[in-house]
């Protein structure tokens, strides 16, 4: 199984009027997400499943990345990708996908690095905003920042 873990792009700060779940991407964050999708399109990212946290910034990142990938797969929003949710539930959902699946997962830190750590059986450094990590089976293949020219080996 291949898994692409993507941390949401830059979002506006939380305020008293706009609580954390409703924070949305800044204009720069929208650029980050679109450019990450463009880069992933050229580097073996062909997902069969797309999963996202229910928080606005993650869903917006997912929509922009998938649009740039020119991929028509439906986006499944799952509560277990929200901040504070147990990583083991997401790993179980990923492992339940059909053989040969390729999942692209949009979420938050520290949840994404916890998911990656469980998948590979070792500690994974946290993802930066608008960064992707590709996990093939039980190893991290590469990490890819939104503004990088190419992925860097893990």
N, C-alpha and C positions, 0 to 999 in steps of 0.2 A: 504494500500500500504506500502511496505517496501522499504526503500532507504538506501543504503550503500554509504556514501560520503567518498572519499579517496583523501587525498592530495598527490601530486606527491612526489616521493622519492628525495634524495639528488642529486642535479645537479651541473655541473660545473658553475663557475662564468661567468657573462657576461664580454665580452671584446670588444674592438673596432672592432675586426675582427669577433667576434661571438656574434651577438645581441641576446637579450632575447628570442625571439620566437624559436631560434635554439639551445638553451642550451640543452644539453643531460645529461643523468644520469652518475654519476661517477660509478666506480666499486662498491663502497660501496652502492650507491643508487640502483644499480641493485640487490645487495644482499638484501637490505631492502625491495624492491618490491616483490621479490620472496618469502622471508620469511613471509611477510604480507599475500600473497596469500595462502601459506601453512597453516598459522594459521586460516585464514578465512574459509578455506575448512572444518575445524572441528567445526566451530561455526555458523551453520545455514545460510551460505551464498550460496544461490542457485539462482543467478540472471536470470531473463528472458530478461533483457535489459541492455546493457552496453553503457554508454555515456562518451565521453572524450572531454576535451579541445583540440584544434588543435595544441597546443604547443608541441614540441618534447618530453620534459620531462614528460608530462602528458600521451601522447600516449605510450611512452616506459613503464611507470609505469603500465598502463592499460594492455598492452600486457603481461608483466611479471606476474601480479596478475592473469589475466585470464588463463594463461598457468598453473600456480600453482594450480588454482582451477579446472583444467582439464575441462574447460567449453568451448564449441565450439560456443557460441553465438557470433554474429558479433558485432564488435565495431563500434558505430556510433560517428563520430567526429562532434561536433557542435560548431559553432562560439560563441554561447551565454555562453560557459564555459571558454572563454578566459578572462584573467585579464581585469577588467574594464567593462565587460559586465553586463547588469542588471540581478540580481538574479531572479527577477519576471518572466522573460521569461523562465528560466529553470524550475522554480516551475510550471508554466503553462504547459510546455511540460510533466513534470512528472505526473501532475494531469490528463492529457489527455490519459495516458496509460490505457490499459484495466484493469478492476477490477481484483484483485489478482496478479498484476504485482509486480515484485521485481527488482528494478533498482540499478545498481552499477554505480556511477558517479565519474569520475576522474577529478580533477581540481586544483585550486589554492586558496590561501587566499588573501584577505578576502572574496572572492566569496562563498566558500563552507560554511563557518559559517553563511553567510547571507542567503544562501539557507536553511540551517538547521533552522535558526531562523524563517524564513517565514513558513516553514512546521509545526513547533511546536508552533508558536505564542509567542515566548519568546527568550531572548538573549542566544546565544550559544557561548562558549569560542572557540577561533580559534583552528584549527587543526594543530598539529605539522607535520613535513614532515614524510611521510609514516605512517600516522595514519588514522584509519577508525572510522567513527561514524555511528552507526546503528539507523535509525529513523523508528519507527513503528507507522504508523498513525500520531498522533499529539504529540508523546513523543520520547525523546531520550532514547533508551534502554541501549546502552553501547558505550564505546569508546575502541579502541584496537590499541595499538602501535605495530609497526613491531617487536619489540624485547620483547614484554610482553608474559608471560606464559598463560595469560587468559585475556579476556575483563574485563574492570572495569565498574561497574554501573555508570551511569551518574547522 
